Amino acid sequence: CGFWRGSDPELSKEVILVSAHYDHVGARDGKVWNGADDNGSGTCGLLAVSEGLAAYGPMRRSIMLIWVSGEEKGLWGSRAWSDDPHLPEGCRPIANLNIDMIGRNEPDELYITPSPEHEEYNGIVEILGEFAKLEGFPELGNADDYYHRSDQAMFARLGIPVAFLFSGIHEDYHKHTDTPDKIDCDKIRRVVRTVLRMLDAMQTDTLDF
């Protein structure tokens, strides 16, 4: 976890969680399954978010960057943290943005859950869609089939709005051929910029998501 404390005396007690999972599926039959997209792309994207925050300076609200593990085994890391949230005294989580597999497929292809068709649809998703357009993603596709398959499902148990950004399955999904040479690094950059735009928009005095 990396805690980026907010500058506002009161709003800094409200913490926006941004997460990605470390793990892939290890090695099989003597081959290393690198998981460059799943989820090397998301964990590197989270590092890029940290660089963006450093350049921006403190936001009014606090930001917690969380790299979790055990996602592939059943969301173990995010479950452990949400079972016993660890934050500075007086702080509470208010939202989660989770990024997973953001480096493959068409340059303008990006999906989100909860979509407008999902019962947990919220204002974060609506605003993210507008920022995504500014970064070359004209329309966010529906990833509701993955709502319970990545870490946002565990953070949602805290009763906070969540959003999952995801660029879709491909032919190397969960294969040893998911290698770094196939990653679209510019796409990761644009997803990260979308996340940073969202974090900036979440610094108003009141939030109603």
C-alpha positions in Angstrom: 0.0 0.0 0.0 1.1 3.6 -0.7 -0.8 6.3 1.1 -0.9 9.8 -0.5 -2.2 12.1 2.2 -4.7 14.8 1.2 -4.1 18.4 1.8 -7.6 19.4 3.2 -7.9 19.0 7.0 -11.3 17.3 6.7 -11.5 15.9 3.2 -8.1 14.1 3.7 -9.9 11.7 6.0 -11.8 10.4 3.0 -9.6 7.9 1.0 -10.0 6.9 -2.6 -8.5 3.4 -3.2 -6.8 2.6 -6.5 -5.9 -1.0 -6.9 -4.3 -3.7 -9.2 -3.3 -7.3 -8.6 0.3 -8.6 -8.8 -0.2 -12.3 -9.3 -0.6 -14.4 -12.5 -0.6 -18.2 -12.5 3.1 -18.9 -12.0 5.0 -21.6 -14.0 3.7 -24.8 -15.6 5.5 -27.5 -17.5 8.8 -25.7 -17.2 7.4 -22.5 -18.7 7.0 -19.2 -16.9 3.6 -17.6 -17.4 4.6 -13.9 -17.3 1.2 -12.4 -17.2 2.4 -9.2 -18.9 -1.1 -8.0 -19.5 -2.7 -10.0 -16.7 -1.8 -8.1 -14.7 1.6 -6.6 -15.3 -0.2 -3.9 -17.2 -2.3 -2.9 -14.2 0.5 -3.0 -11.7 2.7 -0.9 -13.9 -0.3 1.4 -14.5 -0.6 1.8 -10.8 3.1 2.9 -10.6 2.4 5.4 -13.4 -0.6 6.7 -11.3 1.9 7.3 -8.4 4.2 9.2 -10.8 1.2 11.3 -11.8 0.3 12.0 -8.2 3.8 13.1 -7.4 3.7 15.5 -10.3 0.3 16.8 -9.3 1.1 17.3 -5.7 -1.3 16.5 -2.8 -5.0 16.3 -3.7 -7.6 17.4 -1.2 -8.7 13.9 -0.5 -6.2 11.1 0.3 -5.3 8.4 -2.2 -4.4 4.8 -1.2 -2.6 2.8 -3.9 -3.0 -0.9 -3.2 -1.1 -3.7 -5.0 -2.8 -7.0 -4.0 -2.0 -10.6 -4.6 -3.9 -13.8 -4.7 -6.5 -12.4 -7.2 -6.2 -15.4 -9.5 -6.7 -17.8 -6.5 -10.0 -16.1 -5.4 -9.4 -12.4 -4.6 -7.4 -13.3 -1.5 -5.5 -10.0 -1.1 -8.4 -7.6 -1.6 -10.5 -9.9 0.6 -7.9 -9.7 3.4 -7.6 -5.9 3.2 -11.4 -5.3 3.1 -11.9 -7.7 6.0 -9.6 -5.5 8.1 -9.0 -2.2 6.3 -5.7 -0.6 7.3 -5.7 3.2 7.1 -4.3 6.0 9.2 -6.5 6.7 12.3 -9.6 8.7 11.4 -9.6 7.8 7.7 -12.2 5.8 5.8 -12.4 4.5 2.2 -15.0 6.2 0.0 -14.4 4.7 -3.5 -12.3 2.2 -5.4 -10.9 2.3 -9.0 -9.5 -1.1 -10.0 -7.4 -1.7 -13.1 -6.7 -5.1 -14.6 -5.5 -6.1 -18.1 -5.2 -2.6 -19.7 -2.5 -3.2 -22.3 -3.9 -5.3 -25.2 -6.5 -5.4 -28.0 -7.6 -2.4 -30.1 -6.2 1.0 -29.1 -9.7 2.4 -28.5 -11.1 -0.7 -26.8 -11.9 -0.4 -23.1 -14.6 -1.9 -20.8 -16.0 -1.1 -17.5 -18.2 -2.5 -14.7 -20.6 -1.8 -13.2 -22.2 -0.7 -16.5 -25.5 1.2 -16.6 -27.2 -2.2 -16.9 -25.7 -3.4 -13.5 -27.5 -2.9 -10.2 -24.3 -1.3 -8.7 -24.0 1.3 -11.4 -22.8 4.6 -9.9 -21.7 8.1 -10.8 -18.0 7.2 -10.9 -18.6 5.0 -13.9 -20.6 7.8 -15.6 -17.9 10.4 -15.2 -15.1 7.9 -16.1 -16.8 7.4 -19.5 -16.5 11.1 -20.2 -12.8 11.2 -19.3 -12.2 8.1 -21.3 -13.4 9.8 -24.4 -10.7 12.5 -23.9 -8.1 9.8 -23.9 -9.1 8.0 -27.1 -11.8 5.6 -25.8 -15.0 6.8 -27.5 -17.3 4.3 -25.7 -16.7 2.1 -22.7 -17.9 -1.5 -23.3 -19.7 -3.7 -20.8 -17.6 -5.8 -18.5 -20.3 -6.8 -16.1 -19.4 -10.5 -16.4 -16.2 -9.6 -14.6 -17.8 -7.7 -11.7 -17.2 -10.5 -9.2 -14.0 -11.8 -10.8 -11.6 -9.0 -9.9 -10.7 -7.1 -6.7 -13.4 -4.4 -7.0 -15.9 -7.0 -5.8 -14.1 -7.2 -2.4 -13.8 -3.5 -2.0 -17.5 -3.1 -2.8 -18.2 -5.1 0.4 -17.2 -1.9 2.2 -20.3 -0.3 0.9 -18.4 2.1 -1.4 -18.8 2.7 -5.1 -16.3 0.9 -7.3 -15.3 0.9 -11.0 -13.3 -1.7 -12.9 -11.3 -0.7 -16.0 -10.3 -3.5 -18.4 -9.3 -3.8 -22.0 -10.7 -7.3 -22.7 -9.7 -10.9 -23.1 -7.3 -11.9 -25.9 -5.7 -15.1 -27.4 -2.9 -15.0 -24.8 -5.2 -14.8 -21.8 -3.9 -17.2 -19.1 -1.3 -18.6 -21.4 2.5 -18.5 -21.2 2.4 -16.4 -24.4 1.1 -13.3 -22.5 4.5 -11.6 -22.9 5.7 -8.0 -22.6 6.5 -7.5 -26.4 2.7 -7.6 -27.1 1.8 -4.8 -24.7 0.5 -1.5 -26.0 2.3 0.9 -23.6 0.5 3.9 -25.0 -2.8 2.4 -24.2 -1.7 1.9 -20.6 -0.6 5.5 -20.5 -4.1 6.7 -21.7 -5.9 4.5 -19.2 -3.7 5.9 -16.4 -4.5 9.5 -17.6 -8.2 8.6 -17.5 -7.8 7.4 -13.8 -5.8 10.6 -12.9 -8.5 12.8 -14.5 -11.1 10.9 -12.4 -9.1 11.4 -9.2 -8.8 15.1 -9.9 -12.6 15.3 -10.4 -13.2 13.6 -7.1 -11.7 16.5 -5.1 -14.8 18.7 -4.9 -16.3 19.6 -1.5 -19.1 17.1 -1.8 -19.4 13.8 -3.7 -22.6 12.1 -4.6 -21.8 8.8 -6.4 
